[in-house]
Amino acid sequence: MSTTGPLFTRTDPVLGTFAVRALDPFTDAGLLHGWVTHPKAAFWMMQDASLPDVERAYMQISAAEHHDAFIGLHEGRPVFLMERYDPSRLELAGLYEAQPGDVGMHFLVAPSDHPISGFTRAVITTVMACLFEDPRTARVVVEPDVRNTAVHALNEAVGFVPHGPVRKPEKEALLSFCTRERFEAATGVTTGGSI
Protein backbone atom coordinates (compact mmCIF):
# COMPACT_ATOMS: atom_id res chain seq x y z
CA MET A 1 0.00 0.00 0.00
CA SER A 2 1.49 3.33 -1.01
CA THR A 3 2.02 5.98 1.63
CA THR A 4 2.41 8.76 -0.91
CA GLY A 5 -0.16 11.50 -0.85
CA PRO A 6 -3.00 12.16 1.56
CA LEU A 7 -6.37 10.44 1.23
CA PHE A 8 -8.07 13.24 3.14
CA THR A 9 -7.12 16.79 4.14
CA ARG A 10 -8.81 19.23 6.52
CA THR A 11 -7.80 22.71 7.58
CA ASP A 12 -8.51 23.56 11.19
CA PRO A 13 -9.19 27.30 11.56
CA VAL A 14 -6.81 27.53 14.55
CA LEU A 15 -4.30 24.71 14.23
CA GLY A 16 -3.74 24.45 10.48
CA THR A 17 -3.66 21.51 8.10
CA PHE A 18 -4.41 17.94 9.09
CA ALA A 19 -4.24 15.04 6.64
CA VAL A 20 -4.73 11.28 6.61
CA ARG A 21 -2.61 8.88 4.58
CA ALA A 22 -2.46 5.11 4.24
CA LEU A 23 -0.37 3.32 6.86
CA ASP A 24 2.53 1.15 5.70
CA PRO A 25 3.15 -1.55 8.33
CA PHE A 26 6.81 -1.86 7.33
CA THR A 27 7.90 1.77 7.17
CA ASP A 28 5.57 3.01 9.94
CA ALA A 29 6.12 0.25 12.52
CA GLY A 30 8.99 2.04 14.30
CA LEU A 31 6.95 5.22 14.64
CA LEU A 32 3.87 3.30 15.83
CA HIS A 33 5.88 1.27 18.34
CA GLY A 34 6.86 4.45 20.18
CA TRP A 35 3.24 5.61 20.22
CA VAL A 36 1.42 2.41 21.26
CA THR A 37 3.89 1.48 24.02
CA HIS A 38 3.95 4.96 25.59
CA PRO A 39 2.41 5.13 29.10
CA LYS A 40 -0.27 7.56 27.81
CA ALA A 41 -1.44 4.85 25.39
CA ALA A 42 -2.38 2.37 28.15
CA PHE A 43 -5.92 1.94 26.78
CA TRP A 44 -4.46 0.89 23.40
CA MET A 45 -3.43 -2.35 25.20
CA MET A 46 -0.04 -2.75 23.48
CA GLN A 47 2.19 -1.54 26.32
CA ASP A 48 4.45 -4.60 26.20
CA ALA A 49 4.51 -5.00 22.42
CA SER A 50 7.86 -5.43 20.71
CA LEU A 51 8.64 -3.77 17.37
CA PRO A 52 7.96 -7.08 15.53
CA ASP A 53 4.63 -7.38 17.43
CA VAL A 54 3.57 -3.95 16.17
CA GLU A 55 4.69 -4.69 12.63
CA ARG A 56 2.81 -8.01 12.69
CA ALA A 57 -0.37 -6.42 14.11
CA TYR A 58 -0.47 -3.75 11.40
CA MET A 59 0.41 -6.24 8.67
CA GLN A 60 -2.68 -8.20 9.75
CA ILE A 61 -4.82 -5.03 9.64
CA SER A 62 -3.37 -4.13 6.24
CA ALA A 63 -4.35 -7.57 4.90
CA ALA A 64 -7.80 -7.61 6.55
CA GLU A 65 -10.92 -7.19 4.47
CA HIS A 66 -12.88 -5.20 7.06
CA HIS A 67 -10.16 -3.20 8.85
CA ASP A 68 -7.90 -0.32 7.70
CA ALA A 69 -5.24 1.76 9.41
CA PHE A 70 -4.02 5.26 8.59
CA ILE A 71 -1.40 7.74 9.74
CA GLY A 72 -2.61 11.24 10.54
CA LEU A 73 -0.46 14.26 9.84
CA HIS A 74 -0.38 17.79 11.22
CA GLU A 75 1.41 20.26 8.97
CA GLY A 76 3.03 17.26 7.28
CA ARG A 77 4.30 15.57 10.48
CA PRO A 78 2.90 12.17 11.61
CA VAL A 79 0.97 12.76 14.85
CA PHE A 80 -1.89 10.29 15.08
CA LEU A 81 -3.05 6.80 14.24
CA MET A 82 -6.55 6.12 12.90
CA GLU A 83 -8.27 2.79 12.40
CA ARG A 84 -11.51 2.18 10.53
CA TYR A 85 -13.35 -1.16 10.75
CA ASP A 86 -16.69 -2.85 10.19
CA PRO A 87 -18.15 -3.17 13.71
CA SER A 88 -20.67 -5.79 12.60
CA ARG A 89 -17.75 -8.11 11.71
CA LEU A 90 -14.96 -7.03 14.10
CA GLU A 91 -14.75 -5.73 17.66
CA LEU A 92 -18.54 -5.63 18.20
CA ALA A 93 -19.80 -8.57 16.14
CA GLY A 94 -22.85 -9.95 17.93
CA LEU A 95 -22.63 -7.38 20.75
CA TYR A 96 -24.92 -4.69 19.35
CA GLU A 97 -27.61 -4.17 16.72
CA ALA A 98 -25.66 -3.12 13.64
CA GLN A 99 -27.18 -0.78 11.07
CA PRO A 100 -26.28 -0.24 7.41
CA GLY A 101 -23.61 2.47 7.15
CA ASP A 102 -22.05 1.76 10.57
CA VAL A 103 -18.28 2.32 10.70
CA GLY A 104 -16.09 1.54 13.69
CA MET A 105 -13.24 3.86 14.66
CA HIS A 106 -10.15 3.92 16.89
CA PHE A 107 -7.69 6.80 17.13
CA LEU A 108 -4.50 7.45 19.06
CA VAL A 109 -2.65 10.75 19.33
CA ALA A 110 1.14 10.52 19.46
CA PRO A 111 2.76 11.50 22.76
CA SER A 112 4.16 15.03 22.83
CA ASP A 113 6.56 16.93 25.07
CA HIS A 114 4.82 20.15 24.02
CA PRO A 115 1.02 19.70 24.19
CA ILE A 116 -1.07 22.16 22.17
CA SER A 117 -4.42 23.31 23.55
CA GLY A 118 -7.29 21.82 21.54
CA PHE A 119 -5.02 19.51 19.56
CA THR A 120 -6.65 16.18 20.45
CA ARG A 121 -10.09 17.62 19.74
CA ALA A 122 -8.84 18.80 16.33
CA VAL A 123 -7.52 15.28 15.68
CA ILE A 124 -10.81 13.53 16.52
CA THR A 125 -12.68 16.13 14.44
CA THR A 126 -10.38 15.32 11.51
CA VAL A 127 -10.86 11.57 12.01
CA MET A 128 -14.64 11.95 12.06
CA ALA A 129 -14.70 14.30 9.06
CA CYS A 130 -12.57 11.76 7.15
CA LEU A 131 -14.98 8.93 7.98
CA PHE A 132 -18.05 10.97 7.07
CA GLU A 133 -16.44 12.11 3.81
CA ASP A 134 -17.51 8.69 2.54
CA PRO A 135 -21.22 9.06 1.74
CA ARG A 136 -21.80 5.42 2.71
CA THR A 137 -20.95 6.22 6.34
CA ALA A 138 -24.17 6.91 8.25
CA ARG A 139 -22.99 6.39 11.81
CA VAL A 140 -19.63 6.03 13.59
CA VAL A 141 -19.48 3.43 16.36
CA VAL A 142 -16.90 3.42 19.15
CA GLU A 143 -16.23 1.14 22.12
CA PRO A 144 -13.64 2.77 24.40
CA ASP A 145 -12.85 1.37 27.83
CA VAL A 146 -15.44 2.54 30.37
CA ARG A 147 -12.57 3.94 32.49
CA ASN A 148 -11.24 6.14 29.67
CA THR A 149 -13.05 9.30 30.79
CA ALA A 150 -10.82 11.59 28.70
CA VAL A 151 -11.90 9.96 25.46
CA HIS A 152 -15.56 9.88 26.57
CA ALA A 153 -15.43 13.68 26.90
CA LEU A 154 -13.79 14.04 23.47
CA ASN A 155 -16.38 11.71 21.93
CA GLU A 156 -19.19 13.75 23.43
CA ALA A 157 -17.64 16.98 22.11
CA VAL A 158 -17.88 15.72 18.51
CA GLY A 159 -21.43 14.39 18.83
CA PHE A 160 -21.24 10.86 20.22
CA VAL A 161 -24.12 9.66 22.40
CA PRO A 162 -23.38 6.82 24.85
CA HIS A 163 -25.57 3.76 24.37
CA GLY A 164 -24.31 1.87 27.40
CA PRO A 165 -21.67 -0.57 28.59
CA VAL A 166 -20.88 -3.71 26.62
CA ARG A 167 -18.67 -6.57 27.83
CA LYS A 168 -15.86 -7.45 25.43
CA PRO A 169 -13.28 -10.19 26.06
CA GLU A 170 -10.54 -7.66 26.82
CA LYS A 171 -12.51 -4.88 28.52
CA GLU A 172 -15.78 -3.34 29.65
CA ALA A 173 -16.52 -0.83 26.89
CA LEU A 174 -18.83 2.17 26.57
CA LEU A 175 -20.68 1.65 23.29
CA SER A 176 -21.39 5.05 21.71
CA PHE A 177 -22.81 6.25 18.39
CA CYS A 178 -22.46 9.43 16.33
CA THR A 179 -24.52 10.17 13.24
CA ARG A 180 -23.38 12.55 10.50
CA GLU A 181 -26.03 15.05 11.64
CA ARG A 182 -24.91 14.96 15.27
CA PHE A 183 -21.25 15.39 14.22
CA GLU A 184 -22.05 18.39 12.01
CA ALA A 185 -24.24 19.97 14.72
CA ALA A 186 -21.54 19.48 17.40
CA THR A 187 -18.59 20.71 15.35
CA GLY A 188 -19.95 22.92 12.59
CA VAL A 189 -17.96 20.82 10.11
CA THR A 190 -19.87 20.02 6.92
CA THR A 191 -19.25 16.58 5.45
CA GLY A 192 -20.28 14.61 2.42
CA GLY A 193 -18.49 13.47 -0.68
CA SER A 194 -16.20 10.55 -1.33
CA ILE A 195 -12.70 9.57 -0.29
C-alpha positions as CSV (number, residue, x, y, z in Angstrom):
1,M,0.0,0.0,0.0
2,S,1.5,3.3,-1.0
3,T,2.0,6.0,1.6
4,T,2.4,8.8,-0.9
5,G,-0.2,11.5,-0.8
6,P,-3.0,12.2,1.6
7,L,-6.4,10.4,1.2
8,F,-8.1,13.2,3.1
9,T,-7.1,16.8,4.1
10,R,-8.8,19.2,6.5
11,T,-7.8,22.7,7.6
12,D,-8.5,23.6,11.2
13,P,-9.2,27.3,11.6
14,V,-6.8,27.5,14.5
15,L,-4.3,24.7,14.2
16,G,-3.7,24.4,10.5
17,T,-3.7,21.5,8.1
18,F,-4.4,17.9,9.1
19,A,-4.2,15.0,6.6
20,V,-4.7,11.3,6.6
21,R,-2.6,8.9,4.6
22,A,-2.5,5.1,4.2
23,L,-0.4,3.3,6.9
24,D,2.5,1.2,5.7
25,P,3.2,-1.6,8.3
26,F,6.8,-1.9,7.3
27,T,7.9,1.8,7.2
28,D,5.6,3.0,9.9
29,A,6.1,0.3,12.5
30,G,9.0,2.0,14.3
31,L,7.0,5.2,14.6
32,L,3.9,3.3,15.8
33,H,5.9,1.3,18.3
34,G,6.9,4.4,20.2
35,W,3.2,5.6,20.2
36,V,1.4,2.4,21.3
37,T,3.9,1.5,24.0
38,H,4.0,5.0,25.6
39,P,2.4,5.1,29.1
40,K,-0.3,7.6,27.8
41,A,-1.4,4.8,25.4
42,A,-2.4,2.4,28.2
43,F,-5.9,1.9,26.8
44,W,-4.5,0.9,23.4
45,M,-3.4,-2.3,25.2
46,M,0.0,-2.8,23.5
47,Q,2.2,-1.5,26.3
48,D,4.5,-4.6,26.2
49,A,4.5,-5.0,22.4
50,S,7.9,-5.4,20.7
51,L,8.6,-3.8,17.4
52,P,8.0,-7.1,15.5
53,D,4.6,-7.4,17.4
54,V,3.6,-3.9,16.2
55,E,4.7,-4.7,12.6
56,R,2.8,-8.0,12.7
57,A,-0.4,-6.4,14.1
58,Y,-0.5,-3.8,11.4
59,M,0.4,-6.2,8.7
60,Q,-2.7,-8.2,9.7
61,I,-4.8,-5.0,9.6
62,S,-3.4,-4.1,6.2
63,A,-4.3,-7.6,4.9
64,A,-7.8,-7.6,6.5
65,E,-10.9,-7.2,4.5
66,H,-12.9,-5.2,7.1
67,H,-10.2,-3.2,8.9
68,D,-7.9,-0.3,7.7
69,A,-5.2,1.8,9.4
70,F,-4.0,5.3,8.6
71,I,-1.4,7.7,9.7
72,G,-2.6,11.2,10.5
73,L,-0.5,14.3,9.8
74,H,-0.4,17.8,11.2
75,E,1.4,20.3,9.0
76,G,3.0,17.3,7.3
77,R,4.3,15.6,10.5
78,P,2.9,12.2,11.6
79,V,1.0,12.8,14.8
80,F,-1.9,10.3,15.1
81,L,-3.1,6.8,14.2
82,M,-6.5,6.1,12.9
83,E,-8.3,2.8,12.4
84,R,-11.5,2.2,10.5
85,Y,-13.3,-1.2,10.8
86,D,-16.7,-2.9,10.2
87,P,-18.1,-3.2,13.7
88,S,-20.7,-5.8,12.6
89,R,-17.8,-8.1,11.7
90,L,-15.0,-7.0,14.1
91,E,-14.8,-5.7,17.7
92,L,-18.5,-5.6,18.2
93,A,-19.8,-8.6,16.1
94,G,-22.9,-10.0,17.9
95,L,-22.6,-7.4,20.7
96,Y,-24.9,-4.7,19.3
97,E,-27.6,-4.2,16.7
98,A,-25.7,-3.1,13.6
99,Q,-27.2,-0.8,11.1
100,P,-26.3,-0.2,7.4
101,G,-23.6,2.5,7.2
102,D,-22.0,1.8,10.6
103,V,-18.3,2.3,10.7
104,G,-16.1,1.5,13.7
105,M,-13.2,3.9,14.7
106,H,-10.1,3.9,16.9
107,F,-7.7,6.8,17.1
108,L,-4.5,7.4,19.1
109,V,-2.6,10.8,19.3
110,A,1.1,10.5,19.5
111,P,2.8,11.5,22.8
112,S,4.2,15.0,22.8
113,D,6.6,16.9,25.1
114,H,4.8,20.1,24.0
115,P,1.0,19.7,24.2
116,I,-1.1,22.2,22.2
117,S,-4.4,23.3,23.5
118,G,-7.3,21.8,21.5
119,F,-5.0,19.5,19.6
120,T,-6.7,16.2,20.4
121,R,-10.1,17.6,19.7
122,A,-8.8,18.8,16.3
123,V,-7.5,15.3,15.7
124,I,-10.8,13.5,16.5
125,T,-12.7,16.1,14.4
126,T,-10.4,15.3,11.5
127,V,-10.9,11.6,12.0
128,M,-14.6,12.0,12.1
129,A,-14.7,14.3,9.1
130,C,-12.6,11.8,7.2
131,L,-15.0,8.9,8.0
132,F,-18.1,11.0,7.1
133,E,-16.4,12.1,3.8
134,D,-17.5,8.7,2.5
135,P,-21.2,9.1,1.7
136,R,-21.8,5.4,2.7
137,T,-21.0,6.2,6.3
138,A,-24.2,6.9,8.2
139,R,-23.0,6.4,11.8
140,V,-19.6,6.0,13.6
141,V,-19.5,3.4,16.4
142,V,-16.9,3.4,19.2
143,E,-16.2,1.1,22.1
144,P,-13.6,2.8,24.4
145,D,-12.9,1.4,27.8
146,V,-15.4,2.5,30.4
147,R,-12.6,3.9,32.5
148,N,-11.2,6.1,29.7
149,T,-13.0,9.3,30.8
150,A,-10.8,11.6,28.7
151,V,-11.9,10.0,25.5
152,H,-15.6,9.9,26.6
153,A,-15.4,13.7,26.9
154,L,-13.8,14.0,23.5
155,N,-16.4,11.7,21.9
156,E,-19.2,13.8,23.4
157,A,-17.6,17.0,22.1
158,V,-17.9,15.7,18.5
159,G,-21.4,14.4,18.8
160,F,-21.2,10.9,20.2
161,V,-24.1,9.7,22.4
162,P,-23.4,6.8,24.8
163,H,-25.6,3.8,24.4
164,G,-24.3,1.9,27.4
165,P,-21.7,-0.6,28.6
166,V,-20.9,-3.7,26.6
167,R,-18.7,-6.6,27.8
168,K,-15.9,-7.5,25.4
169,P,-13.3,-10.2,26.1
170,E,-10.5,-7.7,26.8
171,K,-12.5,-4.9,28.5
172,E,-15.8,-3.3,29.6
173,A,-16.5,-0.8,26.9
174,L,-18.8,2.2,26.6
175,L,-20.7,1.7,23.3
176,S,-21.4,5.0,21.7
177,F,-22.8,6.3,18.4
178,C,-22.5,9.4,16.3
179,T,-24.5,10.2,13.2
180,R,-23.4,12.5,10.5
181,E,-26.0,15.0,11.6
182,R,-24.9,15.0,15.3
183,F,-21.3,15.4,14.2
184,E,-22.1,18.4,12.0
185,A,-24.2,20.0,14.7
186,A,-21.5,19.5,17.4
187,T,-18.6,20.7,15.4
188,G,-19.9,22.9,12.6
189,V,-18.0,20.8,10.1
190,T,-19.9,20.0,6.9
191,T,-19.2,16.6,5.4
192,G,-20.3,14.6,2.4
193,G,-18.5,13.5,-0.7
194,S,-16.2,10.6,-1.3
195,I,-12.7,9.6,-0.3
